[in-house]
Amino acid sequence: LCPWDRRVRGGTLIVCPMTLLSQWKAECEAHTAPGLLSVLLYYGSGRDSEARFLAQHDVVITTYGTLHAEFKLRSC
């Protein structure tokens, strides 16, 4: 395999306020055929930030706060 073939590929990242997490998930599911998309709500404690796990999902929905915390954690 070429080096670029080994990269982790993913789908779509949606960043929104916590109050809209469920709404975004519901909209993704309402506008696609059942089982077509894998949607992950990514927030709270105990979340798996492994890139390969996240890339298994077509859509990852997270909060501004979670994204900020992950960025701070990884930029040290």
FIVORO-83851 format. One record per residue (C-alpha): residue number from 1; residue in one letter; z, y, x. Coordinates in nm, 3 decimals, decimal comma. Layout:
nr / rest / zz / yy / xx
NUM / A / Z / Y / X
...
This chain:
nr / rest / zz / yy / xx
1 / L / 0,000 / 0,000 / 0,000
2 / C / -0,064 / 0,353 / 0,107
3 / P / 0,247 / 0,572 / 0,153
4 / W / 0,168 / 0,774 / -0,160
5 / D / 0,156 / 0,454 / -0,366
6 / R / 0,522 / 0,387 / -0,289
7 / R / 0,646 / 0,717 / -0,424
8 / V / 0,852 / 0,720 / -0,738
9 / R / 0,648 / 0,847 / -1,028
10 / G / 0,794 / 0,966 / -1,351
11 / G / 0,721 / 1,138 / -1,674
12 / T / 0,840 / 1,458 / -1,830
13 / L / 1,164 / 1,645 / -1,767
14 / I / 1,297 / 1,862 / -2,049
15 / V / 1,580 / 2,102 / -1,964
16 / C / 1,759 / 2,260 / -2,258
17 / P / 2,100 / 2,378 / -2,380
18 / M / 2,339 / 2,095 / -2,466
19 / T / 2,323 / 2,190 / -2,833
20 / L / 1,953 / 2,095 / -2,841
21 / L / 1,965 / 1,757 / -2,661
22 / S / 1,964 / 1,553 / -2,980
23 / Q / 1,701 / 1,775 / -3,141
24 / W / 1,461 / 1,727 / -2,849
25 / K / 1,514 / 1,350 / -2,857
26 / A / 1,455 / 1,340 / -3,232
27 / E / 1,136 / 1,548 / -3,198
28 / C / 0,999 / 1,322 / -2,923
29 / E / 1,061 / 1,017 / -3,140
30 / A / 0,933 / 1,181 / -3,460
31 / H / 0,598 / 1,279 / -3,308
32 / T / 0,511 / 0,950 / -3,140
33 / A / 0,462 / 0,595 / -3,261
34 / P / 0,783 / 0,387 / -3,259
35 / G / 0,849 / 0,236 / -2,917
36 / L / 0,572 / 0,436 / -2,749
37 / L / 0,803 / 0,660 / -2,543
38 / S / 1,116 / 0,578 / -2,352
39 / V / 1,345 / 0,881 / -2,395
40 / L / 1,662 / 0,921 / -2,188
41 / L / 1,938 / 1,173 / -2,256
42 / Y / 2,069 / 1,253 / -1,907
43 / Y / 2,403 / 1,431 / -1,909
44 / G / 2,777 / 1,370 / -1,890
45 / S / 2,978 / 1,159 / -1,650
46 / G / 2,861 / 0,821 / -1,534
47 / R / 2,493 / 0,913 / -1,535
48 / D / 2,265 / 0,722 / -1,298
49 / S / 2,078 / 0,974 / -1,083
50 / E / 1,876 / 0,712 / -0,893
51 / A / 1,515 / 0,833 / -0,895
52 / R / 1,375 / 0,489 / -0,974
53 / F / 1,602 / 0,458 / -1,280
54 / L / 1,501 / 0,800 / -1,409
55 / A / 1,133 / 0,725 / -1,345
56 / Q / 1,152 / 0,423 / -1,577
57 / H / 1,163 / 0,666 / -1,869
58 / D / 0,869 / 0,864 / -2,004
59 / V / 1,089 / 1,158 / -2,100
60 / V / 1,421 / 1,263 / -1,947
61 / I / 1,615 / 1,528 / -2,138
62 / T / 1,899 / 1,707 / -1,962
63 / T / 2,100 / 2,027 / -1,976
64 / Y / 2,089 / 2,335 / -1,758
65 / G / 2,444 / 2,257 / -1,647
66 / T / 2,359 / 1,901 / -1,544
67 / L / 2,052 / 2,015 / -1,352
68 / H / 2,258 / 2,283 / -1,175
69 / A / 2,530 / 2,032 / -1,082
70 / E / 2,275 / 1,780 / -0,948
71 / F / 2,101 / 2,052 / -0,747
72 / K / 2,429 / 2,169 / -0,592
73 / L / 2,527 / 1,810 / -0,512
74 / R / 2,198 / 1,737 / -0,336
75 / S / 2,157 / 2,068 / -0,150
76 / C / 2,471 / 2,030 / 0,064
